[in-house]
Amino acid sequence: MGNAVISCNTEQTEALGEALGGGLAPGAVVALFGGLGAGKTAFVRGLARGLGVTDDVCSPTYALVHEYPGDPALVHFDMYRIRGPEELESTGYFDYLGQPCVMAIEWSEHIAEWLPEDAVRVTIAPGENENERRILL
């Protein structure tokens, strides 16, 4: 468990995601933890840039999953409404595990027991100021 990095704005949060994305191999799982408005989607936008994704990345809240072409591809999940293995199965989550893509999972606390042991865990929490975030990898 590393030390928390303080992000003062959305651009810095995205830059941290981009730095992580540049070093991920196909098959990596990035599990994001944090409350509503924490900055999870901003982090994933940066992660996508680091993977060479050129499409606009948005929250998959209503679709549950978005797939973006890149090298490797990014598969972006929102697990906010997922309760239990049957609902998780319906998202295609288990089908993507082990595939040559990078999986970014928002609201990972809802599926914690089904995350791979080697998942990169990213916790984003409010900082002392309104736009500040504590990001723990």
N, CA and C atoms as an extended XYZ file, in Angstrom:
411
Properties=species:S:1:pos:R:3:atomname:S:1:resname:S:1:resid:I:1 pbc="F F F"
N         0.861       -1.173        0.000 N   MET     1
C         0.000        0.000        0.000 CA  MET     1
C         0.902        1.229        0.000 C   MET     1
N         0.723        2.108       -0.961 N   GLY     2
C         1.556        3.294       -1.065 CA  GLY     2
C         0.989        4.454       -0.285 C   GLY     2
N         1.676        5.573       -0.377 N   ASN     3
C         1.204        6.790        0.267 CA  ASN     3
C         0.169        7.467       -0.609 C   ASN     3
N        -0.695        8.240        0.033 N   ALA     4
C        -1.717        8.970       -0.720 CA  ALA     4
C        -1.068       10.132       -1.462 C   ALA     4
N        -1.565       10.380       -2.672 N   VAL     5
C        -1.158       11.532       -3.469 CA  VAL     5
C        -2.305       12.525       -3.377 C   VAL     5
N        -1.979       13.784       -3.204 N   ILE     6
C        -3.007       14.816       -3.143 CA  ILE     6
C        -3.186       15.417       -4.531 C   ILE     6
N        -4.419       15.400       -5.009 N   SER     7
C        -4.770       16.034       -6.278 CA  SER     7
C        -5.579       17.280       -5.940 C   SER     7
N        -5.207       18.400       -6.541 N   CYS     8
C        -5.886       19.661       -6.246 CA  CYS     8
C        -6.996       19.988       -7.234 C   CYS     8
N        -7.075       19.234       -8.343 N   ASN     9
C        -8.114       19.520       -9.345 CA  ASN     9
C        -8.280       18.316      -10.273 C   ASN     9
N        -9.279       18.410      -11.124 N   THR    10
C        -9.595       17.322      -12.052 CA  THR    10
C        -8.419       17.010      -12.967 C   THR    10
N        -7.715       18.041      -13.429 N   GLU    11
C        -6.589       17.826      -14.344 CA  GLU    11
C        -5.506       16.983      -13.689 C   GLU    11
N        -5.226       17.233      -12.409 N   GLN    12
C        -4.212       16.450      -11.703 CA  GLN    12
C        -4.682       15.009      -11.492 C   GLN    12
N        -5.970       14.837      -11.204 N   THR    13
C        -6.520       13.485      -11.047 CA  THR    13
C        -6.384       12.721      -12.357 C   THR    13
N        -6.716       13.377      -13.476 N   GLU    14
C        -6.573       12.737      -14.779 CA  GLU    14
C        -5.111       12.415      -15.064 C   GLU    14
N        -4.191       13.313      -14.706 N   ALA    15
C        -2.765       13.079      -14.952 CA  ALA    15
C        -2.267       11.860      -14.177 C   ALA    15
N        -2.750       11.673      -12.957 N   LEU    16
C        -2.370       10.480      -12.186 CA  LEU    16
C        -2.879        9.215      -12.871 C   LEU    16
N        -4.117        9.267      -13.362 N   GLY    17
C        -4.665        8.129      -14.099 CA  GLY    17
C        -3.870        7.843      -15.359 C   GLY    17
N        -3.483        8.914      -16.068 N   GLU    18
C        -2.709        8.750      -17.298 CA  GLU    18
C        -1.361        8.091      -17.018 C   GLU    18
N        -0.709        8.516      -15.927 N   ALA    19
C         0.581        7.919      -15.566 CA  ALA    19
C         0.428        6.430      -15.270 C   ALA    19
N        -0.629        6.060      -14.571 N   LEU    20
C        -0.868        4.646      -14.281 CA  LEU    20
C        -1.174        3.887      -15.572 C   LEU    20
N        -2.030        4.450      -16.414 N   GLY    21
C        -2.422        3.793      -17.658 CA  GLY    21
C        -1.253        3.479      -18.564 C   GLY    21
N        -0.259        4.369      -18.582 N   GLY    22
C         0.906        4.161      -19.431 CA  GLY    22
C         1.731        2.954      -19.048 C   GLY    22
N         1.550        2.455      -17.823 N   GLY    23
C         2.344        1.320      -17.367 CA  GLY    23
C         1.573        0.022      -17.212 C   GLY    23
N         0.317       -0.002      -17.649 N   LEU    24
C        -0.500       -1.204      -17.464 CA  LEU    24
C        -0.377       -2.165      -18.643 C   LEU    24
N        -0.368       -3.438      -18.326 N   ALA    25
C        -0.304       -4.481      -19.348 CA  ALA    25
C        -1.709       -5.011      -19.619 C   ALA    25
N        -1.926       -5.594      -20.798 N   PRO    26
C        -3.211       -6.236      -21.068 CA  PRO    26
C        -3.540       -7.244      -19.964 C   PRO    26
N        -4.797       -7.264      -19.557 N   GLY    27
C        -5.231       -8.149      -18.484 CA  GLY    27
C        -5.297       -7.475      -17.125 C   GLY    27
N        -4.784       -6.252      -17.022 N   ALA    28
C        -4.794       -5.534      -15.748 CA  ALA    28
C        -6.216       -5.150      -15.363 C   ALA    28
N        -6.475       -5.158      -14.064 N   VAL    29
C        -7.760       -4.725      -13.513 CA  VAL    29
C        -7.479       -3.578      -12.548 C   VAL    29
N        -8.127       -2.433      -12.796 N   VAL    30
C        -7.991       -1.267      -11.923 CA  VAL    30
C        -9.324       -1.113      -11.199 C   VAL    30
N        -9.313       -1.332       -9.888 N   ALA    31
C       -10.519       -1.280       -9.060 CA  ALA    31
C       -10.554        0.062       -8.337 C   ALA    31
N       -11.561        0.873       -8.675 N   LEU    32
C       -11.681        2.198       -8.072 CA  LEU    32
C       -12.709        2.192       -6.953 C   LEU    32
N       -12.311        2.797       -5.831 N   PHE    33
C       -13.153        2.909       -4.647 CA  PHE    33
C       -13.312        4.390       -4.336 C   PHE    33
N       -14.521        4.810       -3.962 N   GLY    34
C       -14.746        6.199       -3.589 CA  GLY    34
C       -16.201        6.558       -3.771 C   GLY    34
N       -16.631        7.557       -3.048 N   GLY    35
C       -18.032        7.966       -3.058 CA  GLY    35
C       -18.431        8.730       -4.305 C   GLY    35
N       -19.681        9.123       -4.331 N   LEU    36
C       -20.248        9.894       -5.431 CA  LEU    36
C       -19.480       11.204       -5.592 C   LEU    36
N       -19.050       11.497       -6.808 N   GLY    37
C       -18.327       12.737       -7.071 CA  GLY    37
C       -16.880       12.744       -6.613 C   GLY    37
N       -16.342       11.573       -6.275 N   ALA    38
C       -14.967       11.500       -5.767 CA  ALA    38
C       -13.930       11.800       -6.839 C   ALA    38
N       -14.250       11.518       -8.097 N   GLY    39
C       -13.291       11.718       -9.172 CA  GLY    39
C       -12.890       10.439       -9.875 C   GLY    39
N       -13.677        9.375       -9.678 N   LYS    40
C       -13.352        8.086      -10.299 CA  LYS    40
C       -13.355        8.173      -11.822 C   LYS    40
N       -14.373        8.811      -12.391 N   THR    41
C       -14.442        8.913      -13.856 CA  THR    41
C       -13.323        9.789      -14.389 C   THR    41
N       -12.962       10.849      -13.687 N   ALA    42
C       -11.834       11.688      -14.107 CA  ALA    42
C       -10.552       10.858      -14.132 C   ALA    42
N       -10.357       10.027      -13.118 N   PHE    43
C        -9.182        9.160      -13.069 CA  PHE    43
C        -9.183        8.215      -14.267 C   PHE    43
N       -10.353        7.659      -14.600 N   VAL    44
C       -10.441        6.725      -15.731 CA  VAL    44
C       -10.217        7.458      -17.058 C   VAL    44
N       -10.656        8.712      -17.171 N   ARG    45
C       -10.364        9.479      -18.398 CA  ARG    45
C        -8.851        9.568      -18.616 C   ARG    45
N        -8.115        9.837      -17.556 N   GLY    46
C        -6.661        9.881      -17.661 CA  GLY    46
C        -6.068        8.512      -17.954 C   GLY    46
N        -6.585        7.497      -17.285 N   LEU    47
C        -6.143        6.124      -17.516 CA  LEU    47
C        -6.294        5.779      -18.994 C   LEU    47
N        -7.426        6.162      -19.561 N   ALA    48
C        -7.693        5.900      -20.979 CA  ALA    48
C        -6.652        6.583      -21.863 C   ALA    48
N        -6.341        7.825      -21.566 N   ARG    49
C        -5.305        8.541      -22.346 CA  ARG    49
C        -3.985        7.804      -22.278 C   ARG    49
N        -3.635        7.318      -21.092 N   GLY    50
C        -2.391        6.565      -20.928 CA  GLY    50
C        -2.364        5.288      -21.734 C   GLY    50
N        -3.551        4.745      -22.050 N   LEU    51
C        -3.659        3.529      -22.858 CA  LEU    51
C        -3.794        3.831      -24.343 C   LEU    51
N        -3.791        5.114      -24.707 N   GLY    52
C        -3.914        5.483      -26.109 CA  GLY    52
C        -5.345        5.564      -26.613 C   GLY    52
N        -6.320        5.590      -25.696 N   VAL    53
C        -7.729        5.708      -26.095 CA  VAL    53
C        -7.972        7.156      -26.524 C   VAL    53
N        -8.574        7.326      -27.687 N   THR    54
C        -8.855        8.681      -28.188 CA  THR    54
C       -10.333        9.045      -28.067 C   THR    54
N       -11.208        8.076      -27.811 N   ASP    55
C       -12.634        8.364      -27.631 CA  ASP    55
C       -12.856        9.135      -26.337 C   ASP    55
N       -13.962        9.893      -26.289 N   ASP    56
C       -14.352       10.561      -25.051 CA  ASP    56
C       -14.825        9.508      -24.060 C   ASP    56
N       -14.280        9.560      -22.856 N   VAL    57
C       -14.648        8.611      -21.811 CA  VAL    57
C       -15.675        9.275      -20.901 C   VAL    57
N       -16.798        8.590      -20.693 N   CYS    58
C       -17.821        9.111      -19.788 CA  CYS    58
C       -18.224        8.004      -18.817 C   CYS    58
N       -18.916        8.392      -17.780 N   SER    59
C       -19.342        7.423      -16.778 CA  SER    59
C       -20.312        6.423      -17.395 C   SER    59
N       -20.099        5.126      -17.153 N   PRO    60
C       -21.008        4.118      -17.697 CA  PRO    60
C       -22.189        3.824      -16.766 C   PRO    60
N       -22.627        4.837      -16.015 N   THR    61
C       -23.658        4.636      -14.997 CA  THR    61
C       -24.880        3.898      -15.513 C   THR    61
N       -25.410        4.307      -16.652 N   TYR    62
C       -26.652        3.699      -17.134 CA  TYR    62
C       -26.411        2.503      -18.037 C   TYR    62
N       -25.292        2.486      -18.737 N   ALA    63
C       -24.969        1.368      -19.624 CA  ALA    63
C       -24.295        0.226      -18.864 C   ALA    63
N       -23.740        0.506      -17.698 N   LEU    64
C       -22.986       -0.409      -16.846 CA  LEU    64
C       -21.582       -0.709      -17.363 C   LEU    64
N       -21.397       -0.734      -18.686 N   VAL    65
C       -20.075       -1.014      -19.235 CA  VAL    65
C       -19.908       -0.297      -20.576 C   VAL    65
N       -18.736        0.304      -20.757 N   HIS    66
C       -18.347        0.898      -22.036 CA  HIS    66
C       -17.014        0.286      -22.437 C   HIS    66
N       -16.873        0.010      -23.717 N   GLU    67
C       -15.605       -0.510      -24.231 CA  GLU    67
C       -15.006        0.525      -25.172 C   GLU    67
N       -13.715        0.824      -24.970 N   TYR    68
C       -13.013        1.827      -25.771 CA  TYR    68
C       -11.820        1.184      -26.464 C   TYR    68
N       -11.687        1.394      -27.778 N   PRO    69
C       -10.520        0.847      -28.475 CA  PRO    69
C        -9.252        1.580      -28.058 C   PRO    69
N        -8.219        0.827      -27.830 N   GLY    70
C        -6.909        1.368      -27.468 CA  GLY    70
C        -5.903        0.247      -27.590 C   GLY    70
N        -4.734        0.474      -27.060 N   ASP    71
C        -3.696       -0.554      -27.117 CA  ASP    71
C        -3.097       -0.733      -25.728 C   ASP    71
N        -3.694       -1.549      -24.887 N   PRO    72
C        -4.847       -2.419      -25.128 CA  PRO    72
C        -6.177       -1.664      -24.983 C   PRO    72
N        -7.266       -2.331      -25.330 N   ALA    73
C        -8.603       -1.745      -25.174 CA  ALA    73
C        -8.893       -1.522      -23.686 C   ALA    73
N        -9.759       -0.551      -23.418 N   LEU    74
C       -10.206       -0.264      -22.060 CA  LEU    74
C       -11.674       -0.672      -21.938 C   LEU    74
N       -11.985       -1.424      -20.895 N   VAL    75
C       -13.361       -1.785      -20.598 CA  VAL    75
C       -13.693       -1.138      -19.255 C   VAL    75
N       -14.659       -0.227      -19.276 N   HIS    76
C       -14.980        0.643      -18.136 CA  HIS    76
C       -16.333        0.235      -17.554 C   HIS    76
N       -16.326       -0.236      -16.318 N   PHE    77
C       -17.535       -0.712      -15.639 CA  PHE    77
C       -17.990        0.267      -14.570 C   PHE    77
N       -19.295        0.312      -14.341 N   ASP    78
C       -19.886        1.011      -13.196 CA  ASP    78
C       -20.692       -0.026      -12.423 C   ASP    78
N       -20.251       -0.337      -11.217 N   MET    79
C       -20.881       -1.392      -10.426 CA  MET    79
C       -21.798       -0.841       -9.329 C   MET    79
N       -22.184        0.431       -9.444 N   TYR    80
C       -22.987        1.065       -8.399 CA  TYR    80
C       -24.265        0.294       -8.085 C   TYR    80
N       -24.943       -0.190       -9.108 N   ARG    81
C       -26.236       -0.848       -8.909 CA  ARG    81
C       -26.128       -2.377       -8.801 C   ARG    81
N       -24.930       -2.904       -8.844 N   ILE    82
C       -24.751       -4.360       -8.857 CA  ILE    82
C       -24.825       -4.921       -7.439 C   ILE    82
N       -25.687       -5.914       -7.269 N   ARG    83
C       -25.849       -6.583       -5.978 CA  ARG    83
C       -25.849       -8.092       -6.225 C   ARG    83
N       -24.737       -8.719       -5.975 N   GLY    84
C       -24.685      -10.171       -6.069 CA  GLY    84
C       -24.097      -10.688       -7.367 C   GLY    84
N       -23.708      -11.954       -7.352 N   PRO    85
C       -23.001      -12.552       -8.492 CA  PRO    85
C       -23.853      -12.658       -9.754 C   PRO    85
N       -25.170      -12.830       -9.625 N   GLU    86
C       -26.002      -12.943      -10.823 CA  GLU    86
C       -26.017      -11.620      -11.589 C   GLU    86
N       -26.200      -10.523      -10.870 N   GLU    87
C       -26.185       -9.210      -11.525 CA  GLU    87
C       -24.800       -8.910      -12.090 C   GLU    87
N       -23.758       -9.302      -11.368 N   LEU    88
C       -22.393       -9.092      -11.852 CA  LEU    88
C       -22.168       -9.881      -13.138 C   LEU    88
N       -22.629      -11.106      -13.180 N   GLU    89
C       -22.510      -11.949      -14.377 CA  GLU    89
C       -23.170      -11.273      -15.576 C   GLU    89
N       -24.304      -10.623      -15.358 N   SER    90
C       -25.049      -10.001      -16.462 CA  SER    90
C       -24.305       -8.821      -17.092 C   SER    90
N       -23.302       -8.267      -16.411 N   THR    91
C       -22.525       -7.151      -16.972 CA  THR    91
C       -21.461       -7.620      -17.953 C   THR    91
N       -21.155       -8.918      -17.954 N   GLY    92
C       -20.068       -9.445      -18.773 CA  GLY    92
C       -18.727       -9.407      -18.063 C   GLY    92
N       -18.715       -8.996      -16.814 N   TYR    93
C       -17.485       -8.860      -16.027 CA  TYR    93
C       -16.611      -10.114      -16.091 C   TYR    93
N       -17.202      -11.259      -15.805 N   PHE    94
C       -16.410      -12.495      -15.765 CA  PHE    94
C       -15.862      -12.871      -17.134 C   PHE    94
N       -16.559      -12.473      -18.202 N   ASP    95
C       -16.092      -12.749      -19.557 CA  ASP    95
C       -14.847      -11.937      -19.903 C   ASP    95
N       -14.740      -10.732      -19.338 N   TYR    96
C       -13.592       -9.868      -19.636 CA  TYR    96
C       -12.352      -10.226      -18.822 C   TYR    96
N       -12.521      -10.836      -17.662 N   LEU    97
C       -11.366      -11.189      -16.823 CA  LEU    97
C       -10.399      -12.076      -17.616 C   LEU    97
N        -9.132      -11.721      -17.581 N   GLY    98
C        -8.119      -12.510      -18.271 CA  GLY    98
C        -8.016      -12.232      -19.762 C   GLY    98
N        -8.868      -11.368      -20.289 N   GLN    99
C        -8.785      -11.008      -21.711 CA  GLN    99
C        -7.692       -9.946      -21.902 C   GLN    99
N        -7.203       -9.733      -23.127 N   PRO   100
C        -6.119       -8.769      -23.375 CA  PRO   100
C        -6.633       -7.325      -23.432 C   PRO   100
N        -7.310       -6.920      -22.367 N   CYS   101
C        -7.797       -5.549      -22.238 CA  CYS   101
C        -7.443       -5.075      -20.837 C   CYS   101
N        -7.663       -3.801      -20.569 N   VAL   102
C        -7.548       -3.279      -19.209 CA  VAL   102
C        -8.963       -2.996      -18.734 C   VAL   102
N        -9.281       -3.482      -17.551 N   MET   103
C       -10.599       -3.249      -16.964 CA  MET   103
C       -10.484       -2.162      -15.898 C   MET   103
N       -11.327       -1.139      -15.993 N   ALA   104
C       -11.419       -0.098      -14.965 CA  ALA   104
C       -12.809       -0.218      -14.358 C   ALA   104
N       -12.872       -0.382      -13.041 N   ILE   105
C       -14.140       -0.689      -12.392 CA  ILE   105
C       -14.454        0.366      -11.336 C   ILE   105
N       -15.468        1.192      -11.616 N   GLU   106
C       -15.943        2.142      -10.624 CA  GLU   106
C       -16.876        1.439       -9.652 C   GLU   106
N       -16.922        1.923       -8.421 N   TRP   107
C       -17.743        1.348       -7.356 CA  TRP   107
C       -17.338       -0.098       -7.074 C   TRP   107
N       -16.034       -0.336       -7.015 N   SER   108
C       -15.515       -1.687       -6.778 CA  SER   108
C       -15.895       -2.226       -5.406 C   SER   108
N       -16.236       -1.346       -4.475 N   GLU   109
C       -16.646       -1.824       -3.153 CA  GLU   109
C       -17.887       -2.725       -3.247 C   GLU   109
N       -18.672       -2.582       -4.311 N   HIS   110
C       -19.870       -3.402       -4.479 CA  HIS   110
C       -19.557       -4.819       -4.960 C   HIS   110
N       -18.352       -5.031       -5.484 N   ILE   111
C       -17.983       -6.372       -5.988 CA  ILE   111
C       -16.648       -6.834       -5.414 C   ILE   111
N       -16.267       -6.290       -4.268 N   ALA   112
C       -14.931       -6.530       -3.704 CA  ALA   112
C       -14.567       -8.012       -3.628 C   ALA   112
N       -15.537       -8.856       -3.289 N   GLU   113
C       -15.209      -10.279       -3.122 CA  GLU   113
C       -14.936      -10.980       -4.450 C   GLU   113
N       -15.258      -10.345       -5.574 N   TRP   114
C       -15.032      -10.950       -6.890 CA  TRP   114
C       -13.888      -10.281       -7.657 C   TRP   114
N       -13.165       -9.385       -7.004 N   LEU   115
C       -12.013       -8.743       -7.655 CA  LEU   115
C       -10.829       -9.697       -7.645 C   LEU   115
N       -10.028       -9.684       -8.710 N   PRO   116
C        -8.808      -10.509       -8.693 CA  PRO   116
C        -7.851      -10.021       -7.601 C   PRO   116
N        -7.095      -10.941       -7.036 N   GLU   117
C        -6.148      -10.574       -5.975 CA  GLU   117
C        -5.132       -9.547       -6.443 C   GLU   117
N        -4.760       -9.605       -7.720 N   ASP   118
C        -3.726       -8.703       -8.229 CA  ASP   118
C        -4.292       -7.401       -8.806 C   ASP   118
N        -5.563       -7.126       -8.554 N   ALA   119
C        -6.144       -5.870       -9.051 CA  ALA   119
C        -5.412       -4.674       -8.441 C   ALA   119
N        -5.229       -3.640       -9.244 N   VAL   120
C        -4.668       -2.379       -8.749 CA  VAL   120
C        -5.815       -1.643       -8.071 C   VAL   120
N        -5.699       -1.427       -6.777 N   ARG   121
C        -6.764       -0.766       -6.016 CA  ARG   121
C        -6.460        0.719       -5.880 C   ARG   121
N        -7.425        1.540       -6.294 N   VAL   122
C        -7.283        3.001       -6.250 CA  VAL   122
C        -8.434        3.541       -5.407 C   VAL   122
N        -8.082        4.163       -4.285 N   THR   123
C        -9.099        4.757       -3.415 CA  THR   123
C        -9.005        6.270       -3.534 C   THR   123
N       -10.140        6.905       -3.851 N   ILE   124
C       -10.187        8.357       -3.996 CA  ILE   124
C       -11.125        8.906       -2.931 C   ILE   124
N       -10.607        9.798       -2.098 N   ALA   125
C       -11.384       10.361       -1.002 CA  ALA   125
C       -11.257       11.883       -1.017 C   ALA   125
N       -12.263       12.573       -0.483 N   PRO   126
C       -12.171       14.039       -0.411 CA  PRO   126
C       -10.957       14.469        0.399 C   PRO   126
N       -10.371       15.591       -0.014 N   GLY   127
C        -9.263       16.174        0.729 CA  GLY   127
C        -9.774       17.266        1.646 C   GLY   127
N        -8.864       18.140        2.062 N   GLU   128
C        -9.233       19.201        3.003 CA  GLU   128
C        -9.997       20.328        2.322 C   GLU   128
N        -9.712       20.581        1.046 N   ASN   129
C       -10.390       21.650        0.315 CA  ASN   129
C       -11.408       21.051       -0.646 C   ASN   129
N       -12.312       21.871       -1.165 N   GLU   130
C       -13.427       21.399       -1.991 CA  GLU   130
C       -12.985       20.561       -3.176 C   GLU   130
N       -11.978       20.991       -3.924 N   ASN   131
C       -11.553       20.280       -5.131 CA  ASN   131
C       -10.406       19.302       -4.877 C   ASN   131
N        -9.941       19.217       -3.667 N   GLU   132
C        -8.796       18.367       -3.332 CA  GLU   132
C        -9.257       16.926       -3.140 C   GLU   132
N        -8.421       15.990       -3.610 N   ARG   133
C        -8.684       14.560       -3.451 CA  ARG   133
C        -7.425       13.861       -2.941 C   ARG   133
N        -7.629       12.877       -2.066 N   ARG   134
C        -6.536       12.005       -1.609 CA  ARG   134
C        -6.663       10.714       -2.426 C   ARG   134
N        -5.649       10.396       -3.197 N   ILE   135
C        -5.685        9.221       -4.070 CA  ILE   135
C        -4.630        8.237       -3.578 C   ILE   135
N        -5.097        7.073       -3.197 N   LEU   136
C        -4.216        6.035       -2.645 CA  LEU   136
C        -4.200        4.866       -3.616 C   LEU   136
N        -2.990        4.526       -4.087 N   LEU   137
C        -2.821        3.361       -4.980 CA  LEU   137
C        -2.321        2.194       -4.146 C   LEU   137
